[in-house]
């Protein structure tokens, strides 16, 4: 029984040794790649700064637009979730019982869109 234990440990030692040699090889390759990309890194940082300025202006305009979903849309989703928990919510054509909360939210938002509430457009359509 002891021979199995020692045999297994030597096997593990060889695996670790091969992993270490593989890691050393990959770090050498990465080091050579880094030296060649140092010249272009200065150019990349300059473009990133410009891009961050553009996104900052977009964020400020998004705050002024207000809510993404109207309060009436939230109420509609709340009622659909309540119906789902009671077991009364049914899906469209098939009429099967809805058990997934995400599906209940989708139904609530869809009905809010039909009523004309402020809801972003469906990304799937």
C-alpha positions as a LaTeX table, in Angstrom:
\begin{tabular}{lrrr}
\hline
Residue & $x$ (\AA) & $y$ (\AA) & $z$ (\AA) \\
\hline
Unk1 & 0.00 & 0.00 & 0.00 \\
Unk2 & 2.89 & 2.35 & 0.70 \\
Unk3 & 4.31 & 1.82 & $-2.76$ \\
Unk4 & 1.17 & 3.38 & $-4.27$ \\
Unk5 & 1.50 & 6.49 & $-2.16$ \\
Unk6 & 5.14 & 7.11 & $-3.06$ \\
Unk7 & 4.54 & 6.25 & $-6.69$ \\
Unk8 & 1.75 & 8.79 & $-6.86$ \\
Unk9 & 3.86 & 11.52 & $-5.33$ \\
Unk10 & 6.66 & 11.07 & $-7.85$ \\
Unk11 & 4.11 & 11.23 & $-10.62$ \\
Unk12 & 2.84 & 14.53 & $-9.24$ \\
Unk13 & 6.37 & 15.86 & $-8.96$ \\
Unk14 & 6.99 & 15.22 & $-12.65$ \\
Unk15 & 3.75 & 16.96 & $-13.56$ \\
Unk16 & 4.76 & 20.02 & $-11.54$ \\
Unk17 & 8.17 & 20.06 & $-13.16$ \\
Unk18 & 6.69 & 20.00 & $-16.64$ \\
Unk19 & 4.26 & 22.77 & $-15.75$ \\
Unk20 & 7.07 & 24.94 & $-14.43$ \\
Unk21 & 9.10 & 24.48 & $-17.60$ \\
Unk22 & 6.03 & 25.32 & $-19.68$ \\
Unk23 & 5.46 & 28.48 & $-17.64$ \\
Unk24 & 9.08 & 29.54 & $-18.10$ \\
Unk25 & 8.79 & 29.10 & $-21.86$ \\
Unk26 & 5.60 & 31.14 & $-22.03$ \\
Unk27 & 7.11 & 33.98 & $-19.96$ \\
Unk28 & 10.07 & 34.13 & $-22.31$ \\
Unk29 & 7.74 & 34.43 & $-25.28$ \\
Unk30 & 5.71 & 37.11 & $-23.50$ \\
Unk31 & 8.88 & 39.06 & $-22.71$ \\
Unk32 & 9.86 & 39.15 & $-26.37$ \\
Unk33 & 6.39 & 40.29 & $-27.35$ \\
Unk34 & 6.40 & 43.09 & $-24.75$ \\
Unk35 & 9.60 & 44.58 & $-26.10$ \\
Unk36 & 8.15 & 44.83 & $-29.60$ \\
Unk37 & 4.89 & 46.44 & $-28.43$ \\
Unk38 & 6.44 & 49.15 & $-26.26$ \\
Unk39 & 6.76 & 51.51 & $-29.21$ \\
Unk40 & 3.06 & 51.35 & $-30.10$ \\
Unk41 & 1.84 & 51.58 & $-26.48$ \\
Unk42 & 2.38 & 55.35 & $-26.42$ \\
Unk43 & 0.08 & 55.75 & $-29.40$ \\
Unk44 & $-2.60$ & 53.57 & $-27.80$ \\
Unk45 & $-2.72$ & 55.59 & $-24.58$ \\
Unk46 & $-3.23$ & 58.80 & $-26.52$ \\
Unk47 & $-6.25$ & 57.36 & $-28.31$ \\
Unk48 & $-7.67$ & 56.00 & $-25.05$ \\
Unk49 & $-7.60$ & 59.46 & $-23.47$ \\
Unk50 & $-9.57$ & 60.91 & $-26.36$ \\
Unk51 & $-12.11$ & 58.10 & $-26.14$ \\
Unk52 & $-12.60$ & 58.64 & $-22.41$ \\
Unk53 & $-13.38$ & 62.32 & $-22.97$ \\
Unk54 & $-16.11$ & 61.41 & $-25.44$ \\
Unk55 & $-17.76$ & 58.95 & $-23.05$ \\
Unk56 & $-17.70$ & 61.51 & $-20.24$ \\
Unk57 & $-19.82$ & 63.89 & $-22.31$ \\
Unk58 & $-22.26$ & 61.08 & $-23.13$ \\
Unk59 & $-22.69$ & 60.20 & $-19.46$ \\
Unk60 & $-23.65$ & 63.74 & $-18.50$ \\
Unk61 & $-26.29$ & 63.88 & $-21.23$ \\
Unk62 & $-27.75$ & 60.55 & $-20.06$ \\
Unk63 & $-28.28$ & 61.97 & $-16.57$ \\
Unk64 & $-30.31$ & 64.87 & $-17.90$ \\
Unk65 & $-32.66$ & 62.59 & $-19.83$ \\
Unk66 & $-34.15$ & 61.25 & $-16.58$ \\
Unk67 & $-35.64$ & 57.85 & $-16.01$ \\
Unk68 & $-35.15$ & 54.96 & $-18.38$ \\
Unk69 & $-38.46$ & 53.34 & $-17.39$ \\
Unk70 & $-41.55$ & 55.34 & $-16.43$ \\
Unk71 & $-43.23$ & 54.75 & $-13.04$ \\
Unk72 & $-46.25$ & 53.30 & $-14.82$ \\
Unk73 & $-43.98$ & 50.70 & $-16.46$ \\
Unk74 & $-42.66$ & 49.75 & $-13.03$ \\
Unk75 & $-46.20$ & 49.33 & $-11.73$ \\
Unk76 & $-47.08$ & 47.14 & $-14.70$ \\
Unk77 & $-44.09$ & 44.88 & $-14.03$ \\
Unk78 & $-45.02$ & 44.76 & $-10.35$ \\
Unk79 & $-48.55$ & 43.59 & $-11.12$ \\
Unk80 & $-47.27$ & 40.93 & $-13.54$ \\
Unk81 & $-44.82$ & 39.65 & $-10.92$ \\
Unk82 & $-47.64$ & 39.51 & $-8.37$ \\
Unk83 & $-49.78$ & 37.50 & $-10.79$ \\
Unk84 & $-46.88$ & 35.13 & $-11.42$ \\
Unk85 & $-46.42$ & 34.50 & $-7.70$ \\
Unk86 & $-50.13$ & 33.81 & $-7.36$ \\
Unk87 & $-49.96$ & 31.41 & $-10.29$ \\
Unk88 & $-52.40$ & 33.38 & $-12.44$ \\
Unk89 & $-49.98$ & 34.72 & $-15.06$ \\
Unk90 & $-50.25$ & 32.93 & $-18.40$ \\
Unk91 & $-48.03$ & 33.31 & $-21.45$ \\
Unk92 & $-49.24$ & 34.53 & $-24.84$ \\
Unk93 & $-50.57$ & 32.05 & $-27.38$ \\
Unk94 & $-49.97$ & 28.82 & $-25.52$ \\
Unk95 & $-51.60$ & 29.98 & $-22.30$ \\
Unk96 & $-49.09$ & 28.06 & $-20.20$ \\
Unk97 & $-48.37$ & 29.16 & $-16.66$ \\
Unk98 & $-45.38$ & 31.50 & $-16.30$ \\
Unk99 & $-42.92$ & 30.41 & $-13.60$ \\
Unk100 & $-39.81$ & 32.34 & $-14.61$ \\
Unk101 & $-39.50$ & 35.86 & $-13.08$ \\
Unk102 & $-37.57$ & 37.12 & $-16.11$ \\
Unk103 & $-40.44$ & 36.11 & $-18.34$ \\
Unk104 & $-42.89$ & 37.92 & $-16.05$ \\
Unk105 & $-40.79$ & 41.09 & $-16.30$ \\
Unk106 & $-40.72$ & 40.79 & $-20.09$ \\
Unk107 & $-44.50$ & 40.44 & $-20.19$ \\
Unk108 & $-44.91$ & 43.47 & $-17.92$ \\
Unk109 & $-42.64$ & 45.62 & $-20.07$ \\
Unk110 & $-44.37$ & 44.47 & $-23.23$ \\
Unk111 & $-47.77$ & 45.44 & $-21.86$ \\
Unk112 & $-46.39$ & 48.78 & $-20.69$ \\
Unk113 & $-45.16$ & 49.44 & $-24.25$ \\
Unk114 & $-48.63$ & 48.67 & $-25.60$ \\
Unk115 & $-50.14$ & 51.21 & $-23.18$ \\
Unk116 & $-47.62$ & 53.83 & $-24.33$ \\
Unk117 & $-45.44$ & 54.04 & $-21.21$ \\
Unk118 & $-41.83$ & 55.18 & $-21.46$ \\
Unk119 & $-39.92$ & 51.95 & $-21.94$ \\
Unk120 & $-36.77$ & 51.38 & $-24.03$ \\
Unk121 & $-37.40$ & 49.40 & $-27.22$ \\
Unk122 & $-37.16$ & 45.63 & $-27.11$ \\
Unk123 & $-33.57$ & 44.65 & $-28.07$ \\
Unk124 & $-34.80$ & 41.46 & $-29.75$ \\
Unk125 & $-37.06$ & 43.28 & $-32.20$ \\
\hline
\end{tabular}
